[in-house]
Amino acid sequence: MATFVKIAQLVLAVALIILVLLQERGSGVSESFGGGGEAGFYQQRRGLEKVIFIATIVGLVLFAGASLANLFIR
């Protein structure tokens, strides 16, 4: 059981890295620090962007659960 949890945690970690990298909100260094053209208004997520956002949240919850399970199963 402990091996399964460790493998699941590893797979979830890689999936989370990929999902976070897929979320592109702007380009350039100024966008990273809150500057740029889109800083003044809110744009709603639609389509694939919304699916990636929700999948990232679900993956984060599953990763946290796997981490806690790994802590207590030892």
PQR file of N, CA, C, O and H, with PARSE charges and radii, in Angstrom:
ATOM      1  N   MET A   1       0.822  -1.196   0.000 -0.4000 1.5000
ATOM      2  CA  MET A   1       0.000   0.000   0.000 -0.0000 2.0000
ATOM      3  C   MET A   1       0.867   1.261   0.000  0.5500 1.7000
ATOM      4  O   MET A   1       0.546   2.239  -0.675 -0.5500 1.4000
ATOM      5  N   ALA A   2       1.961   1.236   0.757 -0.4000 1.5000
ATOM      6  CA  ALA A   2       2.832   2.404   0.827 -0.0000 2.0000
ATOM      7  C   ALA A   2       3.484   2.690  -0.512  0.5500 1.7000
ATOM      8  O   ALA A   2       3.697   3.849  -0.868 -0.5500 1.4000
ATOM      9  H   ALA A   2       2.222   0.441   1.305  0.4000 1.0000
ATOM     10  N   THR A   3       3.803   1.632  -1.261 -0.4000 1.5000
ATOM     11  CA  THR A   3       4.405   1.821  -2.581 -0.0000 2.0000
ATOM     12  C   THR A   3       3.419   2.473  -3.528  0.5500 1.7000
ATOM     13  O   THR A   3       3.793   3.342  -4.315 -0.5500 1.4000
ATOM     14  H   THR A   3       3.630   0.691  -0.972  0.4000 1.0000
ATOM     15  N   PHE A   4       2.157   2.062  -3.459 -0.4000 1.5000
ATOM     16  CA  PHE A   4       1.118   2.648  -4.310 -0.0000 2.0000
ATOM     17  C   PHE A   4       0.955   4.137  -4.033  0.5500 1.7000
ATOM     18  O   PHE A   4       0.811   4.930  -4.964 -0.5500 1.4000
ATOM     19  H   PHE A   4       1.853   1.356  -2.819  0.4000 1.0000
ATOM     20  N   VAL A   5       0.976   4.517  -2.778 -0.4000 1.5000
ATOM     21  CA  VAL A   5       0.815   5.927  -2.411 -0.0000 2.0000
ATOM     22  C   VAL A   5       2.008   6.745  -2.908  0.5500 1.7000
ATOM     23  O   VAL A   5       1.835   7.868  -3.384 -0.5500 1.4000
ATOM     24  H   VAL A   5       1.093   3.873  -2.021  0.4000 1.0000
ATOM     25  N   LYS A   6       3.200   6.196  -2.801 -0.4000 1.5000
ATOM     26  CA  LYS A   6       4.386   6.911  -3.277 -0.0000 2.0000
ATOM     27  C   LYS A   6       4.368   7.087  -4.791  0.5500 1.7000
ATOM     28  O   LYS A   6       4.737   8.147  -5.297 -0.5500 1.4000
ATOM     29  H   LYS A   6       3.340   5.285  -2.414  0.4000 1.0000
ATOM     30  N   ILE A   7       3.942   6.056  -5.514 -0.4000 1.5000
ATOM     31  CA  ILE A   7       3.852   6.155  -6.975 -0.0000 2.0000
ATOM     32  C   ILE A   7       2.771   7.158  -7.365  0.5500 1.7000
ATOM     33  O   ILE A   7       2.967   7.958  -8.280 -0.5500 1.4000
ATOM     34  H   ILE A   7       3.643   5.195  -5.103  0.4000 1.0000
ATOM     35  N   ALA A   8       1.631   7.119  -6.677 -0.4000 1.5000
ATOM     36  CA  ALA A   8       0.555   8.072  -6.952 -0.0000 2.0000
ATOM     37  C   ALA A   8       1.006   9.501  -6.688  0.5500 1.7000
ATOM     38  O   ALA A   8       0.661  10.412  -7.441 -0.5500 1.4000
ATOM     39  H   ALA A   8       1.472   6.469  -5.934  0.4000 1.0000
ATOM     40  N   GLN A   9       1.764   9.698  -5.637 -0.4000 1.5000
ATOM     41  CA  GLN A   9       2.267  11.029  -5.304 -0.0000 2.0000
ATOM     42  C   GLN A   9       3.229  11.526  -6.385  0.5500 1.7000
ATOM     43  O   GLN A   9       3.192  12.699  -6.757 -0.5500 1.4000
ATOM     44  H   GLN A   9       2.044   8.958  -5.026  0.4000 1.0000
ATOM     45  N   LEU A  10       4.073  10.653  -6.880 -0.4000 1.5000
ATOM     46  CA  LEU A  10       5.007  11.023  -7.941 -0.0000 2.0000
ATOM     47  C   LEU A  10       4.275  11.383  -9.233  0.5500 1.7000
ATOM     48  O   LEU A  10       4.603  12.377  -9.880 -0.5500 1.4000
ATOM     49  H   LEU A  10       4.103   9.700  -6.578  0.4000 1.0000
ATOM     50  N   VAL A  11       3.292  10.579  -9.604 -0.4000 1.5000
ATOM     51  CA  VAL A  11       2.517  10.845 -10.823 -0.0000 2.0000
ATOM     52  C   VAL A  11       1.737  12.157 -10.686  0.5500 1.7000
ATOM     53  O   VAL A  11       1.677  12.949 -11.627 -0.5500 1.4000
ATOM     54  H   VAL A  11       3.025   9.771  -9.078  0.4000 1.0000
ATOM     55  N   LEU A  12       1.148  12.379  -9.526 -0.4000 1.5000
ATOM     56  CA  LEU A  12       0.408  13.629  -9.307 -0.0000 2.0000
ATOM     57  C   LEU A  12       1.327  14.843  -9.333  0.5500 1.7000
ATOM     58  O   LEU A  12       0.934  15.903  -9.820 -0.5500 1.4000
ATOM     59  H   LEU A  12       1.197  11.736  -8.762  0.4000 1.0000
ATOM     60  N   ALA A  13       2.540  14.703  -8.820 -0.4000 1.5000
ATOM     61  CA  ALA A  13       3.495  15.817  -8.833 -0.0000 2.0000
ATOM     62  C   ALA A  13       3.853  16.198 -10.269  0.5500 1.7000
ATOM     63  O   ALA A  13       3.880  17.380 -10.611 -0.5500 1.4000
ATOM     64  H   ALA A  13       2.859  13.842  -8.424  0.4000 1.0000
ATOM     65  N   VAL A  14       4.126  15.205 -11.101 -0.4000 1.5000
ATOM     66  CA  VAL A  14       4.459  15.482 -12.501 -0.0000 2.0000
ATOM     67  C   VAL A  14       3.265  16.098 -13.226  0.5500 1.7000
ATOM     68  O   VAL A  14       3.427  17.032 -14.012 -0.5500 1.4000
ATOM     69  H   VAL A  14       4.104  14.244 -10.822  0.4000 1.0000
ATOM     70  N   ALA A  15       2.063  15.573 -12.961 -0.4000 1.5000
ATOM     71  CA  ALA A  15       0.856  16.107 -13.595 -0.0000 2.0000
ATOM     72  C   ALA A  15       0.611  17.560 -13.175  0.5500 1.7000
ATOM     73  O   ALA A  15       0.217  18.385 -13.999 -0.5500 1.4000
ATOM     74  H   ALA A  15       1.931  14.815 -12.323  0.4000 1.0000
ATOM     75  N   LEU A  16       0.841  17.871 -11.909 -0.4000 1.5000
ATOM     76  CA  LEU A  16       0.662  19.246 -11.438 -0.0000 2.0000
ATOM     77  C   LEU A  16       1.664  20.196 -12.081  0.5500 1.7000
ATOM     78  O   LEU A  16       1.311  21.323 -12.428 -0.5500 1.4000
ATOM     79  H   LEU A  16       1.162  17.201 -11.239  0.4000 1.0000
ATOM     80  N   ILE A  17       2.891  19.760 -12.241 -0.4000 1.5000
ATOM     81  CA  ILE A  17       3.888  20.604 -12.901 -0.0000 2.0000
ATOM     82  C   ILE A  17       3.454  20.918 -14.324  0.5500 1.7000
ATOM     83  O   ILE A  17       3.549  22.061 -14.771 -0.5500 1.4000
ATOM     84  H   ILE A  17       3.177  18.844 -11.960  0.4000 1.0000
ATOM     85  N   ILE A  18       2.976  19.898 -15.035 -0.4000 1.5000
ATOM     86  CA  ILE A  18       2.527  20.105 -16.416 -0.0000 2.0000
ATOM     87  C   ILE A  18       1.324  21.024 -16.465  0.5500 1.7000
ATOM     88  O   ILE A  18       1.268  21.917 -17.311 -0.5500 1.4000
ATOM     89  H   ILE A  18       2.899  18.970 -14.671  0.4000 1.0000
ATOM     90  N   LEU A  19       0.349  20.825 -15.569 -0.4000 1.5000
ATOM     91  CA  LEU A  19      -0.857  21.657 -15.571 -0.0000 2.0000
ATOM     92  C   LEU A  19      -0.538  23.118 -15.251  0.5500 1.7000
ATOM     93  O   LEU A  19      -1.125  24.025 -15.843 -0.5500 1.4000
ATOM     94  H   LEU A  19       0.395  20.100 -14.882  0.4000 1.0000
ATOM     95  N   VAL A  20       0.379  23.347 -14.328 -0.4000 1.5000
ATOM     96  CA  VAL A  20       0.734  24.726 -13.993 -0.0000 2.0000
ATOM     97  C   VAL A  20       1.452  25.389 -15.167  0.5500 1.7000
ATOM     98  O   VAL A  20       1.225  26.564 -15.456 -0.5500 1.4000
ATOM     99  H   VAL A  20       0.856  22.611 -13.847  0.4000 1.0000
ATOM    100  N   LEU A  21       2.306  24.641 -15.834 -0.4000 1.5000
ATOM    101  CA  LEU A  21       3.017  25.210 -16.983 -0.0000 2.0000
ATOM    102  C   LEU A  21       2.083  25.484 -18.160  0.5500 1.7000
ATOM    103  O   LEU A  21       2.371  26.353 -18.983 -0.5500 1.4000
ATOM    104  H   LEU A  21       2.490  23.687 -15.599  0.4000 1.0000
ATOM    105  N   LEU A  22       0.982  24.764 -18.250 -0.4000 1.5000
ATOM    106  CA  LEU A  22       0.020  24.993 -19.325 -0.0000 2.0000
ATOM    107  C   LEU A  22      -0.819  26.254 -19.116  0.5500 1.7000
ATOM    108  O   LEU A  22      -1.418  26.767 -20.061 -0.5500 1.4000
ATOM    109  H   LEU A  22       0.748  24.058 -17.581  0.4000 1.0000
ATOM    110  N   GLN A  23      -0.860  26.744 -17.897 -0.4000 1.5000
ATOM    111  CA  GLN A  23      -1.660  27.936 -17.602 -0.0000 2.0000
ATOM    112  C   GLN A  23      -0.876  29.183 -17.977  0.5500 1.7000
ATOM    113  O   GLN A  23      -0.047  29.667 -17.206 -0.5500 1.4000
ATOM    114  H   GLN A  23      -0.373  26.327 -17.130  0.4000 1.0000
ATOM    115  N   GLU A  24      -1.143  29.688 -19.150 -0.4000 1.5000
ATOM    116  CA  GLU A  24      -0.446  30.878 -19.634 -0.0000 2.0000
ATOM    117  C   GLU A  24      -1.347  32.090 -19.448  0.5500 1.7000
ATOM    118  O   GLU A  24      -2.409  32.172 -20.064 -0.5500 1.4000
ATOM    119  H   GLU A  24      -1.816  29.296 -19.776  0.4000 1.0000
ATOM    120  N   ARG A  25      -0.942  33.012 -18.620 -0.4000 1.5000
ATOM    121  CA  ARG A  25      -1.743  34.214 -18.357 -0.0000 2.0000
ATOM    122  C   ARG A  25      -1.161  35.448 -19.008  0.5500 1.7000
ATOM    123  O   ARG A  25      -1.814  36.491 -19.003 -0.5500 1.4000
ATOM    124  H   ARG A  25      -0.079  32.945 -18.119  0.4000 1.0000
ATOM    125  N   GLY A  26      -0.009  35.386 -19.549 -0.4000 1.5000
ATOM    126  CA  GLY A  26       0.616  36.537 -20.179 -0.0000 2.0000
ATOM    127  C   GLY A  26       2.010  36.167 -20.614  0.5500 1.7000
ATOM    128  O   GLY A  26       2.483  35.061 -20.352 -0.5500 1.4000
ATOM    129  H   GLY A  26       0.522  34.538 -19.553  0.4000 1.0000
ATOM    130  N   SER A  27       2.655  37.080 -21.269 -0.4000 1.5000
ATOM    131  CA  SER A  27       4.021  36.791 -21.688 -0.0000 2.0000
ATOM    132  C   SER A  27       4.919  37.924 -21.237  0.5500 1.7000
ATOM    133  O   SER A  27       4.524  39.090 -21.228 -0.5500 1.4000
ATOM    134  H   SER A  27       2.271  37.979 -21.481  0.4000 1.0000
ATOM    135  N   GLY A  28       6.103  37.568 -20.871 -0.4000 1.5000
ATOM    136  CA  GLY A  28       7.063  38.571 -20.448 -0.0000 2.0000
ATOM    137  C   GLY A  28       7.183  38.657 -18.947  0.5500 1.7000
ATOM    138  O   GLY A  28       6.348  38.139 -18.205 -0.5500 1.4000
ATOM    139  H   GLY A  28       6.424  36.621 -20.878  0.4000 1.0000
ATOM    140  N   VAL A  29       8.236  39.319 -18.511 -0.4000 1.5000
ATOM    141  CA  VAL A  29       8.521  39.443 -17.088 -0.0000 2.0000
ATOM    142  C   VAL A  29       7.542  40.385 -16.413  0.5500 1.7000
ATOM    143  O   VAL A  29       7.189  40.175 -15.253 -0.5500 1.4000
ATOM    144  H   VAL A  29       8.915  39.739 -19.113  0.4000 1.0000
ATOM    145  N   SER A  30       7.097  41.418 -17.112 -0.4000 1.5000
ATOM    146  CA  SER A  30       6.186  42.378 -16.490 -0.0000 2.0000
ATOM    147  C   SER A  30       4.855  41.728 -16.135  0.5500 1.7000
ATOM    148  O   SER A  30       4.229  42.119 -15.150 -0.5500 1.4000
ATOM    149  H   SER A  30       7.384  41.589 -18.055  0.4000 1.0000
ATOM    150  N   GLU A  31       4.415  40.760 -16.903 -0.4000 1.5000
ATOM    151  CA  GLU A  31       3.178  40.050 -16.586 -0.0000 2.0000
ATOM    152  C   GLU A  31       3.334  39.205 -15.325  0.5500 1.7000
ATOM    153  O   GLU A  31       2.369  39.019 -14.583 -0.5500 1.4000
ATOM    154  H   GLU A  31       4.923  40.443 -17.703  0.4000 1.0000
ATOM    155  N   SER A  32       4.514  38.704 -15.081 -0.4000 1.5000
ATOM    156  CA  SER A  32       4.743  37.867 -13.912 -0.0000 2.0000
ATOM    157  C   SER A  32       4.619  38.661 -12.614  0.5500 1.7000
ATOM    158  O   SER A  32       4.230  38.113 -11.583 -0.5500 1.4000
ATOM    159  H   SER A  32       5.297  38.855 -15.684  0.4000 1.0000
ATOM    160  N   PHE A  33       4.949  39.942 -12.665 -0.4000 1.5000
ATOM    161  CA  PHE A  33       4.914  40.769 -11.467 -0.0000 2.0000
ATOM    162  C   PHE A  33       3.689  41.671 -11.400  0.5500 1.7000
ATOM    163  O   PHE A  33       3.672  42.623 -10.620 -0.5500 1.4000
ATOM    164  H   PHE A  33       5.265  40.387 -13.502  0.4000 1.0000
ATOM    165  N   GLY A  34       2.664  41.393 -12.201 -0.4000 1.5000
ATOM    166  CA  GLY A  34       1.420  42.127 -12.095 -0.0000 2.0000
ATOM    167  C   GLY A  34       1.287  43.307 -13.027  0.5500 1.7000
ATOM    168  O   GLY A  34       0.257  43.979 -13.000 -0.5500 1.4000
ATOM    169  H   GLY A  34       2.678  40.620 -12.834  0.4000 1.0000
ATOM    170  N   GLY A  35       2.259  43.585 -13.832 -0.4000 1.5000
ATOM    171  CA  GLY A  35       2.159  44.705 -14.763 -0.0000 2.0000
ATOM    172  C   GLY A  35       1.627  44.252 -16.102  0.5500 1.7000
ATOM    173  O   GLY A  35       1.247  43.093 -16.264 -0.5500 1.4000
ATOM    174  H   GLY A  35       3.096  43.039 -13.854  0.4000 1.0000
ATOM    175  N   GLY A  36       1.597  45.141 -17.046 -0.4000 1.5000
ATOM    176  CA  GLY A  36       1.190  44.772 -18.389 -0.0000 2.0000
ATOM    177  C   GLY A  36      -0.221  45.173 -18.721  0.5500 1.7000
ATOM    178  O   GLY A  36      -0.868  45.893 -17.959 -0.5500 1.4000
ATOM    179  H   GLY A  36       1.905  46.083 -16.914  0.4000 1.0000
ATOM    180  N   GLY A  37      -0.701  44.711 -19.855 -0.4000 1.5000
ATOM    181  CA  GLY A  37      -1.987  45.147 -20.377 -0.0000 2.0000
ATOM    182  C   GLY A  37      -3.204  44.572 -19.695  0.5500 1.7000
ATOM    183  O   GLY A  37      -4.236  45.241 -19.646 -0.5500 1.4000
ATOM    184  H   GLY A  37      -0.175  44.127 -20.474  0.4000 1.0000
ATOM    185  N   GLU A  38      -3.137  43.377 -19.171 -0.4000 1.5000
ATOM    186  CA  GLU A  38      -4.319  42.747 -18.599 -0.0000 2.0000
ATOM    187  C   GLU A  38      -4.488  43.011 -17.110  0.5500 1.7000
ATOM    188  O   GLU A  38      -5.381  42.440 -16.484 -0.5500 1.4000
ATOM    189  H   GLU A  38      -2.298  42.834 -19.210  0.4000 1.0000
ATOM    190  N   ALA A  39      -3.668  43.844 -16.542 -0.4000 1.5000
ATOM    191  CA  ALA A  39      -3.714  44.056 -15.094 -0.0000 2.0000
ATOM    192  C   ALA A  39      -4.941  44.847 -14.671  0.5500 1.7000
ATOM    193  O   ALA A  39      -5.337  44.787 -13.507 -0.5500 1.4000
ATOM    194  H   ALA A  39      -2.942  44.308 -17.050  0.4000 1.0000
ATOM    195  N   GLY A  40      -5.547  45.581 -15.582 -0.4000 1.5000
ATOM    196  CA  GLY A  40      -6.637  46.463 -15.209 -0.0000 2.0000
ATOM    197  C   GLY A  40      -8.016  45.842 -15.207  0.5500 1.7000
ATOM    198  O   GLY A  40      -8.949  46.460 -14.695 -0.5500 1.4000
ATOM    199  H   GLY A  40      -5.225  45.630 -16.528  0.4000 1.0000
ATOM    200  N   PHE A  41      -8.193  44.639 -15.760 -0.4000 1.5000
ATOM    201  CA  PHE A  41      -9.526  44.063 -15.791 -0.0000 2.0000
ATOM    202  C   PHE A  41      -9.464  42.556 -15.587  0.5500 1.7000
ATOM    203  O   PHE A  41      -8.411  41.932 -15.714 -0.5500 1.4000
ATOM    204  H   PHE A  41      -7.434  44.137 -16.176  0.4000 1.0000
ATOM    205  N   TYR A  42     -10.627  41.991 -15.265 -0.4000 1.5000
ATOM    206  CA  TYR A  42     -10.738  40.562 -15.012 -0.0000 2.0000
ATOM    207  C   TYR A  42     -11.348  39.892 -16.231  0.5500 1.7000
ATOM    208  O   TYR A  42     -12.354  40.366 -16.760 -0.5500 1.4000
ATOM    209  H   TYR A  42     -11.482  42.499 -15.161  0.4000 1.0000
ATOM    210  N   GLN A  43     -10.753  38.799 -16.679 -0.4000 1.5000
ATOM    211  CA  GLN A  43     -11.276  38.060 -17.815 -0.0000 2.0000
ATOM    212  C   GLN A  43     -11.683  36.680 -17.342  0.5500 1.7000
ATOM    213  O   GLN A  43     -10.903  35.995 -16.680 -0.5500 1.4000
ATOM    214  H   GLN A  43      -9.936  38.415 -16.249  0.4000 1.0000
ATOM    215  N   GLN A  44     -12.893  36.265 -17.673 -0.4000 1.5000
ATOM    216  CA  GLN A  44     -13.401  34.978 -17.230 -0.0000 2.0000
ATOM    217  C   GLN A  44     -12.755  33.840 -18.019  0.5500 1.7000
ATOM    218  O   GLN A  44     -12.521  33.954 -19.223 -0.5500 1.4000
ATOM    219  H   GLN A  44     -13.527  36.821 -18.210  0.4000 1.0000
ATOM    220  N   ARG A  45     -12.471  32.735 -17.311 -0.4000 1.5000
ATOM    221  CA  ARG A  45     -11.893  31.564 -17.973 -0.0000 2.0000
ATOM    222  C   ARG A  45     -12.988  30.846 -18.748  0.5500 1.7000
ATOM    223  O   ARG A  45     -14.114  30.704 -18.270 -0.5500 1.4000
ATOM    224  H   ARG A  45     -12.661  32.643 -16.334  0.4000 1.0000
ATOM    225  N   ARG A  46     -12.641  30.393 -19.958 -0.4000 1.5000
ATOM    226  CA  ARG A  46     -13.598  29.669 -20.779 -0.0000 2.0000
ATOM    227  C   ARG A  46     -12.910  28.522 -21.474  0.5500 1.7000
ATOM    228  O   ARG A  46     -11.701  28.551 -21.701 -0.5500 1.4000
ATOM    229  H   ARG A  46     -11.727  30.509 -20.347  0.4000 1.0000
ATOM    230  N   GLY A  47     -13.690  27.503 -21.814 -0.4000 1.5000
ATOM    231  CA  GLY A  47     -13.203  26.396 -22.610 -0.0000 2.0000
ATOM    232  C   GLY A  47     -12.089  25.611 -21.952  0.5500 1.7000
ATOM    233  O   GLY A  47     -12.170  25.247 -20.778 -0.5500 1.4000
ATOM    234  H   GLY A  47     -14.672  27.479 -21.629  0.4000 1.0000
ATOM    235  N   LEU A  48     -11.048  25.357 -22.727 -0.4000 1.5000
ATOM    236  CA  LEU A  48      -9.928  24.539 -22.263 -0.0000 2.0000
ATOM    237  C   LEU A  48      -9.197  25.184 -21.087  0.5500 1.7000
ATOM    238  O   LEU A  48      -8.693  24.482 -20.211 -0.5500 1.4000
ATOM    239  H   LEU A  48     -10.983  25.653 -23.680  0.4000 1.0000
ATOM    240  N   GLU A  49      -9.136  26.508 -21.063 -0.4000 1.5000
ATOM    241  CA  GLU A  49      -8.474  27.204 -19.953 -0.0000 2.0000
ATOM    242  C   GLU A  49      -9.177  26.911 -18.627  0.5500 1.7000
ATOM    243  O   GLU A  49      -8.522  26.750 -17.597 -0.5500 1.4000
ATOM    244  H   GLU A  49      -9.546  27.079 -21.775  0.4000 1.0000
ATOM    245  N   LYS A  50     -10.501  26.843 -18.652 -0.4000 1.5000
ATOM    246  CA  LYS A  50     -11.270  26.542 -17.442 -0.0000 2.0000
ATOM    247  C   LYS A  50     -11.059  25.084 -17.010  0.5500 1.7000
ATOM    248  O   LYS A  50     -10.952  24.798 -15.818 -0.5500 1.4000
ATOM    249  H   LYS A  50     -11.034  26.973 -19.488  0.4000 1.0000
ATOM    250  N   VAL A  51     -11.000  24.174 -17.975 -0.4000 1.5000
ATOM    251  CA  VAL A  51     -10.779  22.761 -17.667 -0.0000 2.0000
ATOM    252  C   VAL A  51      -9.401  22.564 -17.034  0.5500 1.7000
ATOM    253  O   VAL A  51      -9.270  21.819 -16.063 -0.5500 1.4000
ATOM    254  H   VAL A  51     -11.086  24.406 -18.944  0.4000 1.0000
ATOM    255  N   ILE A  52      -8.381  23.219 -17.569 -0.4000 1.5000
ATOM    256  CA  ILE A  52      -7.027  23.109 -17.010 -0.0000 2.0000
ATOM    257  C   ILE A  52      -6.978  23.688 -15.603  0.5500 1.7000
ATOM    258  O   ILE A  52      -6.316  23.133 -14.726 -0.5500 1.4000
ATOM    259  H   ILE A  52      -8.487  23.825 -18.357  0.4000 1.0000
ATOM    260  N   PHE A  53      -7.679  24.809 -15.379 -0.4000 1.5000
ATOM    261  CA  PHE A  53      -7.712  25.440 -14.060 -0.0000 2.0000
ATOM    262  C   PHE A  53      -8.357  24.515 -13.026  0.5500 1.7000
ATOM    263  O   PHE A  53      -7.827  24.348 -11.927 -0.5500 1.4000
ATOM    264  H   PHE A  53      -8.217  25.260 -16.092  0.4000 1.0000
ATOM    265  N   ILE A  54      -9.490  23.918 -13.371 -0.4000 1.5000
ATOM    266  CA  ILE A  54     -10.186  23.020 -12.445 -0.0000 2.0000
ATOM    267  C   ILE A  54      -9.372  21.750 -12.220  0.5500 1.7000
ATOM    268  O   ILE A  54      -9.312  21.243 -11.100 -0.5500 1.4000
ATOM    269  H   ILE A  54      -9.921  24.054 -14.263  0.4000 1.0000
ATOM    270  N   ALA A  55      -8.745  21.233 -13.278 -0.4000 1.5000
ATOM    271  CA  ALA A  55      -7.910  20.036 -13.138 -0.0000 2.0000
ATOM    272  C   ALA A  55      -6.711  20.305 -12.221  0.5500 1.7000
ATOM    273  O   ALA A  55      -6.275  19.416 -11.489 -0.5500 1.4000
ATOM    274  H   ALA A  55      -8.794  21.646 -14.188  0.4000 1.0000
ATOM    275  N   THR A  56      -6.186  21.517 -12.264 -0.4000 1.5000
ATOM    276  CA  THR A  56      -5.073  21.876 -11.380 -0.0000 2.0000
ATOM    277  C   THR A  56      -5.522  21.867  -9.921  0.5500 1.7000
ATOM    278  O   THR A  56      -4.798  21.378  -9.054 -0.5500 1.4000
ATOM    279  H   THR A  56      -6.540  22.239 -12.859  0.4000 1.0000
ATOM    280  N   ILE A  57      -6.690  22.394  -9.650 -0.4000 1.5000
ATOM    281  CA  ILE A  57      -7.207  22.409  -8.276 -0.0000 2.0000
ATOM    282  C   ILE A  57      -7.476  20.989  -7.786  0.5500 1.7000
ATOM    283  O   ILE A  57      -7.122  20.643  -6.659 -0.5500 1.4000
ATOM    284  H   ILE A  57      -7.278  22.791 -10.355  0.4000 1.0000
ATOM    285  N   VAL A  58      -8.099  20.169  -8.626 -0.4000 1.5000
ATOM    286  CA  VAL A  58      -8.370  18.776  -8.248 -0.0000 2.0000
ATOM    287  C   VAL A  58      -7.060  18.026  -8.015  0.5500 1.7000
ATOM    288  O   VAL A  58      -6.937  17.270  -7.051 -0.5500 1.4000
ATOM    289  H   VAL A  58      -8.386  20.450  -9.542  0.4000 1.0000
ATOM    290  N   GLY A  59      -6.090  18.234  -8.891 -0.4000 1.5000
ATOM    291  CA  GLY A  59      -4.788  17.589  -8.733 -0.0000 2.0000
ATOM    292  C   GLY A  59      -4.097  18.004  -7.453  0.5500 1.7000
ATOM    293  O   GLY A  59      -3.454  17.188  -6.793 -0.5500 1.4000
ATOM    294  H   GLY A  59      -6.190  18.848  -9.674  0.4000 1.0000
ATOM    295  N   LEU A  60      -4.229  19.286  -7.096 -0.4000 1.5000
ATOM    296  CA  LEU A  60      -3.628  19.778  -5.860 -0.0000 2.0000
ATOM    297  C   LEU A  60      -4.251  19.113  -4.636  0.5500 1.7000
ATOM    298  O   LEU A  60      -3.541  18.741  -3.701 -0.5500 1.4000
ATOM    299  H   LEU A  60      -4.752  19.949  -7.632  0.4000 1.0000
ATOM    300  N   VAL A  61      -5.567  18.963  -4.638 -0.4000 1.5000
ATOM    301  CA  VAL A  61      -6.247  18.313  -3.514 -0.0000 2.0000
ATOM    302  C   VAL A  61      -5.840  16.842  -3.424  0.5500 1.7000
ATOM    303  O   VAL A  61      -5.590  16.329  -2.333 -0.5500 1.4000
ATOM    304  H   VAL A  61      -6.144  19.265  -5.397  0.4000 1.0000
ATOM    305  N   LEU A  62      -5.773  16.166  -4.577 -0.4000 1.5000
ATOM    306  CA  LEU A  62      -5.357  14.762  -4.575 -0.0000 2.0000
ATOM    307  C   LEU A  62      -3.906  14.607  -4.120  0.5500 1.7000
ATOM    308  O   LEU A  62      -3.579  13.666  -3.396 -0.5500 1.4000
ATOM    309  H   LEU A  62      -5.976  16.583  -5.463  0.4000 1.0000
ATOM    310  N   PHE A  63      -3.042  15.521  -4.539 -0.4000 1.5000
ATOM    311  CA  PHE A  63      -1.637  15.477  -4.124 -0.0000 2.0000
ATOM    312  C   PHE A  63      -1.520  15.697  -2.617  0.5500 1.7000
ATOM    313  O   PHE A  63      -0.739  15.016  -1.952 -0.5500 1.4000
ATOM    314  H   PHE A  63      -3.308  16.286  -5.127  0.4000 1.0000
ATOM    315  N   ALA A  64      -2.276  16.629  -2.082 -0.4000 1.5000
ATOM    316  CA  ALA A  64      -2.249  16.860  -0.635 -0.0000 2.0000
ATOM    317  C   ALA A  64      -2.743  15.622   0.113  0.5500 1.7000
ATOM    318  O   ALA A  64      -2.183  15.255   1.146 -0.5500 1.4000
ATOM    319  H   ALA A  64      -2.910  17.182  -2.623  0.4000 1.0000
ATOM    320  N   GLY A  65      -3.786  14.983  -0.406 -0.4000 1.5000
ATOM    321  CA  GLY A  65      -4.286  13.759   0.216 -0.0000 2.0000
ATOM    322  C   GLY A  65      -3.270  12.630   0.160  0.5500 1.7000
ATOM    323  O   GLY A  65      -3.100  11.892   1.130 -0.5500 1.4000
ATOM    324  H   GLY A  65      -4.241  15.282  -1.245  0.4000 1.0000
ATOM    325  N   ALA A  66      -2.596  12.496  -0.974 -0.4000 1.5000
ATOM    326  CA  ALA A  66      -1.562  11.464  -1.107 -0.0000 2.0000
ATOM    327  C   ALA A  66      -0.393  11.744  -0.172  0.5500 1.7000
ATOM    328  O   ALA A  66       0.195  10.819   0.388 -0.5500 1.4000
ATOM    329  H   ALA A  66      -2.734  13.095  -1.763  0.4000 1.0000
ATOM    330  N   SER A  67      -0.058  13.017  -0.005 -0.4000 1.5000
ATOM    331  CA  SER A  67       1.042  13.380   0.895 -0.0000 2.0000
ATOM    332  C   SER A  67       0.689  13.047   2.344  0.5500 1.7000
ATOM    333  O   SER A  67       1.519  12.523   3.086 -0.5500 1.4000
ATOM    334  H   SER A  67      -0.536  13.769  -0.460  0.4000 1.0000
ATOM    335  N   LEU A  68      -0.538  13.351   2.740 -0.4000 1.5000
ATOM    336  CA  LEU A  68      -0.977  13.007   4.096 -0.0000 2.0000
ATOM    337  C   LEU A  68      -1.043  11.493   4.297  0.5500 1.7000
ATOM    338  O   LEU A  68      -0.671  10.983   5.354 -0.5500 1.4000
ATOM    339  H   LEU A  68      -1.213  13.777   2.137  0.4000 1.0000
ATOM    340  N   ALA A  69      -1.521  10.777   3.271 -0.4000 1.5000
ATOM    341  CA  ALA A  69      -1.574   9.317   3.367 -0.0000 2.0000
ATOM    342  C   ALA A  69      -0.166   8.741   3.485  0.5500 1.7000
ATOM    343  O   ALA A  69       0.067   7.805   4.251 -0.5500 1.4000
ATOM    344  H   ALA A  69      -1.823  11.191   2.412  0.4000 1.0000
ATOM    345  N   ASN A  70       0.768   9.301   2.726 -0.4000 1.5000
ATOM    346  CA  ASN A  70       2.155   8.841   2.805 -0.0000 2.0000
ATOM    347  C   ASN A  70       2.746   9.102   4.191  0.5500 1.7000
ATOM    348  O   ASN A  70       3.576   8.330   4.669 -0.5500 1.4000
ATOM    349  H   ASN A  70       0.579  10.061   2.103  0.4000 1.0000
ATOM    350  N   LEU A  71       2.324  10.175   4.827 -0.4000 1.5000
ATOM    351  CA  LEU A  71       2.813  10.512   6.156 -0.0000 2.0000
ATOM    352  C   LEU A  71       2.313   9.509   7.207  0.5500 1.7000
ATOM    353  O   LEU A  71       3.053   9.123   8.112 -0.5500 1.4000
ATOM    354  H   LEU A  71       1.649  10.803   4.438  0.4000 1.0000
ATOM    355  N   PHE A  72       1.052   9.096   7.072 -0.4000 1.5000
ATOM    356  CA  PHE A  72       0.449   8.252   8.107 -0.0000 2.0000
ATOM    357  C   PHE A  72       0.587   6.752   7.848  0.5500 1.7000
ATOM    358  O   PHE A  72       0.438   5.961   8.780 -0.5500 1.4000
ATOM    359  H   PHE A  72       0.451   9.409   6.337  0.4000 1.0000
ATOM    360  N   ILE A  73       0.867   6.340   6.612 -0.4000 1.5000
ATOM    361  CA  ILE A  73       0.937   4.909   6.297 -0.0000 2.0000
ATOM    362  C   ILE A  73       2.246   4.279   6.751  0.5500 1.7000
ATOM    363  O   ILE A  73       2.273   3.089   7.064 -0.5500 1.4000
ATOM    364  H   ILE A  73       0.988   6.982   5.855  0.4000 1.0000
ATOM    365  N   ARG A  74       3.310   5.029   6.794 -0.4000 1.5000
ATOM    366  CA  ARG A  74       4.624   4.487   7.140 -0.0000 2.0000
ATOM    367  C   ARG A  74       4.496   3.552   8.268  0.5500 1.7000
ATOM    368  O   ARG A  74       5.493   2.984   8.715 -0.5500 1.4000
ATOM    369  H   ARG A  74       3.288   5.996   6.540  0.4000 1.0000
TER
END
